[in-house]
């Protein structure tokens, strides 16, 4: 075989190898893109307002996913990074819980201001706020929310409207967690007024969450009548919704209203609210809480409460708190009934240990 022919075969083999390497690189990039898309959605998911936690308060990734994200965002040298690359790197760093590093990446992404679309800028500002949230820097978090809303509150793009709604909700939750209840309620009202007519399901859900949080805020201030009015308004507005998560908010509003009604309404009204809530759910946690409310108003014995709690799966996390009615219980009851109420509240709020509960109740 001549030298020229050998060189041609080597060139052909080299091209084939380079082609296969490019395919493998592209496969890795595609895999990373899919994971990044899923990770971004997880990071930016709506908050779980049952316990008042803020949007993206936690994002859980497996070790393999974290490694894949980390490797995937290092396939290109930083000198060639675009704003999208910096944004994706921030996702990988959030997965690793390196929130300061993620914030630095978002800031670099925002430096390409002239190249950003309105949606990209809004997403990056939202991510910036999330980084501040995770770092516990609430003042900067609020500033980032204000910047996003100020820039995009008049946008007609649905995706940007969704981000504005989420931003207002997050801002309200942060203010409520700081016990700035009046300011939080103003923010919730802004959100509700701005988006009450929207037919976009994600925005409808955010409005429902804002109403639920507004009810929480009134309850935490001891304005129980106002809280119940808000909860009842949420129920009336969204009771016909077929969106499952909105149905959950309606149910939470019913349960919360039933609890607060113990403080401001008669026993018959309380029992009507409890029965209405029970008739619409098979949620064992809520049914157990309703059973406890029945015990408080002398409608059921403590054994019925225990039997209801026994049905809750062992791995089910409870987030129920009885803060609003704690003082009522401790001033209205004494002796055995007070001890029983306190034992049940400890179960829901502290330990979720059924054996301990029965021991404390002497059951």
N, C-alpha and C positions, 0 to 999 in steps of 0.2 A: 504493500500500500504506500503510495507516494505521500510526501509531506503535505502537499496541498489538500489532498483528499482527507488526510488525518485531521488537519486544521478545520476543514469544513464540518467533519463529524463532531469534533470537540465544540465548535461554535454552536452547532445544532443542539448538542447535549447541554451546553451552558444556557442557551435560551430556554430549553425545556425546564431545566432546574429553576431558573429565574421565574419562569411562568408559574411553576408549582409553588414557589415561595411567595409570589404575589397573591396567588389564590389563598394560601394559608393566612397571609396577612389580612386579606380582605375578609376572610371568614372570621378571624379574630376581631376585626373592627365591627363587623355586623353583629357578632355575638355581644360585644361590648355595648353597641348602640341599643340593642334590645334590653340589656340589663340596665343601662343608664335611663332609658325611658321608663322602665318599671320602677327604678329607684327614685326618680324624680317625682313620679306620681305618689309613691309612698311618703316621701318627705313632705310633699305639699298637700297631703290629704286633709280633709276637714277634721276639726277637733272633736273629741269625745266630751260633750258638754255635760254628761252625767256627773262627772266629778270636776267639771270646770276646767279641764286641762286645755292648754292652748294648742292651736294648730301646729302640727308637726312637733308636738312635745316629745315624741319618741319615734325613732325610725329603726327598726330591727332588721339586720341583715345577717345571713349566715357567714361563717368565716370564709367559705369558698367564694361567696358573692363579693365580699370585701376584697379578697385577693384578686378576683377577676376585674373588679372596678379599678383597683389600684394599677394593675398591669395594663389594662386597656387604655387608661389615660396617660400612660407613659410610652405609647407606641410612637409618639411624635415628639421631637425636641421642643422645649419651651420657646426657643427662639422663633419657632414657626407657629406658635399658638394663635388661634383666632379667639374672639370673645366667647364663641361656643365651646372651644376647648377649655378655656378657663372655667366656664360655668360647669362643664362636665367634671373637671378636676375637683371643683367644690363639692359636687355630689359624692365623689369617691372619698373625700376627706370627712364629710359629714357621716358617711357610713363608718369611718374609722373613729368617729367622735372627736376629730380634730377641728373644732369649730372656728378657732382663730385662723388656722390655715385656710379653711373654707371661706371665711370672710375676706381674707387677703385675695383669694382667687376671684371672688365676686367683684371686689373693688377693681381688679385688673380688667375684668370683663366690661365693667361700666366705663372704663377709660376710652373704649372704642365707641364713644357716644354717637359720632356721625354715621357709624356703620350699623347702628342698632335700629331694628324696627320698633314701633311702639310696643308691640307685644313682648319683644325681647327685653326692652328696658323695664317694662312693668314686672316681668318675671324675675329679673335680676334684683330689682329693688325689693321685691317680696322675699327673695332668698336672703338678701342682706338683712332684712328684719328678722328672719328666722335664725340667722347666725347670732345676732345680738340677743335674741330670746334665749338661745341655748347657752350663751356666755353669761347670762344673768345681768346683762347691761340694759335694763329696762328703759332708761332715758333715751339711749340711742335707738332702741327698738321702736319706741313711740315716734321718734323723729323720722325713722325710715318709713313707718306707716303713713305719717303725715305727708312726707314727700311723695309717696306713691299716689295717695288720694288727691293731693293737690295737682299733680301732673295729669291724672287720668280720670278724674271724677266725671268729666263730660264726654268721655269716649263712648262711641256707639258700638264698638266691637264687643261681641258677646263674651269672648274669652277674657278681655280686659275688664269688663263689667264684673265677671265672676271673681277676678282677683281683687277688685276694689271692694266687693262685698265681703270676701274673706278677710281682707285687710281691716275693714271696719269691725268685723266680728272679733278678730284677734286683739285689736286695740282695746275694745270694750272689755274683753276677758282679762287682759293685762291690768287695766285700771281697776277692775273689780277685785283682782287678786291683791292689789295694793290698797284695797279698802277705800278707793276713791269712787264710792258708789254713785254719787250724783253725776260725776263726769262720765262714768261707764254707761249710765242710763241715757245720757244725752247722745252718746255715740251709737248705742243700740237704736235709739229713736231715729237718728239720721239714716242708719241702714234701712230700717223698716220703712220709713217714708220714701226713701229713694227707690227701693226695689219692690214695694208691696204689689205693684201691678205686673211684675215680671212673670212670664210663663215659662222661663228657663228652669228646669227641675233643680239644678245645682243651686241657683239663686234662691228658689223657693225654700229649699232646705236650709240655706243660710239665714233667711228671714225667720224661719221657725226656730232655729238655734238662737237667734238674737232675742226672740220673745222669751224663750226658755231661760236664757241668761238674765234677761231683764227681770223676770220673776224671781230668780235666785237673788239678784241684787236687792230688790225690795224686801225679800224675806230676811236677808242678812242685816238689813237696817231696822227690822222689827215692824215694817209696814205691811203687815200680813194681809189686810184687806186689799191693798193695791196689788200685792203679789197674786192673790187669787183672781182678781179681775184680769190681770195679764194672762195667767194660765187659762182662764175660761175663754179669753179672746183667741188664744192660740188654738184651743180645741175647736171653737166655732169656725175659725178660718181654714183649718187644715184637716178636719175630721173626715172629709170626703176624699182626701188624697190617697192615691194608690201607690205612692212611693214608699217602700218599706221603711227607710230610715226616718221619713217624716212621720209615719205612723208610730215609730218608737218615741219621737218627741211628743206627739199627742198623748201617748200613754204615760210618759214621764210627767207631763203637765197635769194629767188627771190624778196621778198618784201624789204629786206634790201638793195639789190643791186639797186633796182629801186630808193630808197630814196637817196642813195649816188651818183647815176648817175646824179642827179640834179646838183651836184657840179663839175663833171668832164666830162660830156658828153652833147651832144646837145639835144634839146627838142624832136626831132623825136626818138632818141635812148631811151630817158627816157620814152616816151609814148609807145614805143614797149615793153619795160620791164614791164610797168604797165599793158598793155593789156595781155601780156603773163601770168602774175601773176593772173589777174582777171579771165582769161579763165580756170584756173585750181582749183578754190576754190569757195565755197559758205560761207566761213568764214566771218561773218558780220563785225568783228573787222578789219580784213585785208582789206576787200573791202572798209570800211570807210576810212582807212588810205590811200588806193590807190586813193580814191576820193579826199582826201585832197591834195595829190601830184599832181593830175590833176589840181586842183585849183591853186597851186603854179606856174605851168608852163602855166597858162592861157588857160587851155583846158576845164574847167568846171566852172560854177558860184558857189558862196558860198552856194546858196540854195540847190544845188545838194549835197554838203557835209553834210548839215544839214539833208536832207532827208535820206542819207545813215546812218548817226549816229542814227537817230530816230528808225531804224530797230534793233539796238543792244538791246538785252534783258536787263532789268534794273539790274538784278542780275549778269550780266556778268562783271568779273573783267578785267580791261584793264591794260596792262603792257607796252604799247608802249611809247617810248621816242624819241624825235626829237633832241637830243643833237647835233648830227653831223651837222644838217642843220640849227640850230638855228641862228648862226652868219650870215650865208648866207641870211636868211630871214630878219634879223634885219638890214642888210646893203643894201640889194637890194630893199626893199620895204619901203614905208612910208605912212602916212595918213591912209585912210580907210582899204586898203589891209593889211598893217602891223597889224593894230588892229584886223582885222578878223583872220589873221594867229595866232596871239598870243592867241586869245580867243579859237581857236580850239586846240592849243597845251596845254593850261591850262585844257581843258576838258579831253584830253587823259592822261595827266600826273598828274593831281592834284585832280580834284573833280568828274568827270563823272556825273555831274548834267546837264541834258539836258535843264531844265528850265533856269538855270543860263546861259548856253551857248547861248540860243536864246535871252535872255535878253541882254547879252553883245554884241551880233551881231545885236540887234535891229530888230530881225526877228519876 
